[in-house]
Amino acid sequence: MTFTEATKTCLSKYADFNGRASRSEYWWFVLFTIIASVVLSFVSNTLSGLFSLGMLLPSIAAATRRLHDTDRSGWMQLIGIVPVLGWIAIIYFLAQPSTAASRFDSVKAASEAA
């Protein structure tokens, strides 16, 4: 998946916590969010803060779909509350390769595979 495809996909699934997100989709979206926030901070700190606030929900949704792709619950993001060790653990989980089958696959996709 390319940078623009990943960005469009994550923004079109703004609040979709179902399904899966590939590793490339998630990390390209993270890169977009970081680059846009840094660029906007040169323009205005307020604008950068508003952008970051606006990207909060899609970032959580994308991370949830990414964790689903590794066969983990989206609630695992709460591990990030634990300082340092939690951050390391969540980055490790998000960087894992995709699993072939996941309990989080949509019912429609699972029925089509059968």
C-alpha positions in Angstrom: 0.0 0.0 0.0 1.3 3.4 -0.9 1.5 6.5 1.3 -1.5 8.2 -0.4 -3.6 5.0 -0.4 -2.9 4.5 3.3 -3.8 8.0 4.2 -7.1 7.9 2.1 -8.0 4.6 3.6 -7.5 5.6 7.2 -9.3 8.9 6.8 -12.2 7.3 5.0 -12.4 4.8 7.9 -12.4 7.7 10.3 -14.2 5.9 13.1 -14.3 2.3 11.9 -13.0 0.1 14.6 -13.9 -3.1 12.7 -11.7 -5.1 10.3 -8.0 -5.1 9.8 -5.2 -2.7 8.8 -2.0 -3.9 7.2 1.3 -2.9 8.6 2.1 -0.6 5.7 -1.3 1.1 6.0 -0.9 1.8 9.7 2.7 3.1 9.5 2.2 5.2 6.4 -0.7 6.9 8.3 1.4 7.4 11.4 4.1 9.0 9.1 1.4 11.3 7.5 0.2 12.4 10.9 3.6 13.2 12.2 4.8 15.0 9.1 1.6 17.1 8.8 1.7 18.0 12.5 5.4 19.1 12.3 4.7 21.2 9.2 1.6 22.8 10.7 3.6 23.6 13.9 5.8 25.8 11.7 2.7 27.7 10.6 0.9 27.8 13.9 1.1 25.8 17.1 -2.7 26.2 17.5 -3.3 24.8 14.0 -1.0 21.9 14.7 -2.8 21.2 18.0 -6.2 21.3 16.2 -4.9 18.9 13.6 -3.5 16.5 16.2 -6.8 16.6 18.0 -8.7 15.9 14.8 -6.5 13.0 14.0 -6.9 11.4 17.5 -10.0 9.3 16.6 -8.7 8.1 13.2 -5.4 7.2 14.9 -7.1 5.2 17.5 -9.3 3.5 14.9 -6.3 2.7 12.7 -4.3 1.3 15.7 -7.3 -0.9 16.6 -7.6 -2.3 13.1 -3.8 -2.9 13.1 -4.0 -4.8 16.4 -6.9 -6.8 15.0 -4.6 -7.7 12.1 -2.2 -9.2 14.6 -5.1 -11.0 16.3 -5.1 -8.8 19.4 -8.0 -6.8 20.8 -8.0 -3.0 20.2 -8.2 -2.6 23.9 -4.6 -3.5 24.1 -3.9 0.1 23.3 -4.6 0.9 26.9 -1.2 -0.8 27.7 0.3 2.5 26.4 -0.9 4.2 29.7 2.0 2.5 31.5 5.0 4.7 31.0 7.9 3.5 29.0 7.3 -0.3 29.2 3.7 0.2 27.9 4.9 2.3 25.0 7.5 -0.2 24.1 5.0 -3.0 24.3 2.4 -1.3 22.1 5.0 -0.4 19.5 6.1 -4.0 19.5 2.5 -5.2 19.0 1.8 -2.7 16.2 5.0 -3.7 14.4 4.2 -7.5 14.4 3.5 -9.1 11.0 -0.1 -9.9 10.1 -1.7 -13.2 11.0 -3.3 -15.4 8.3 -6.6 -15.6 10.1 -7.9 -13.5 12.8 -10.9 -13.7 15.2 -11.5 -10.1 14.3 -12.2 -10.8 10.6 -15.6 -9.5 9.6 -18.4 -12.0 9.5 -18.9 -11.2 5.8 -15.3 -11.9 4.9 -15.3 -15.1 7.0 -18.4 -16.4 5.2 -16.9 -15.6 1.8 -13.8 -17.6 2.6 -15.8 -20.7 3.6 
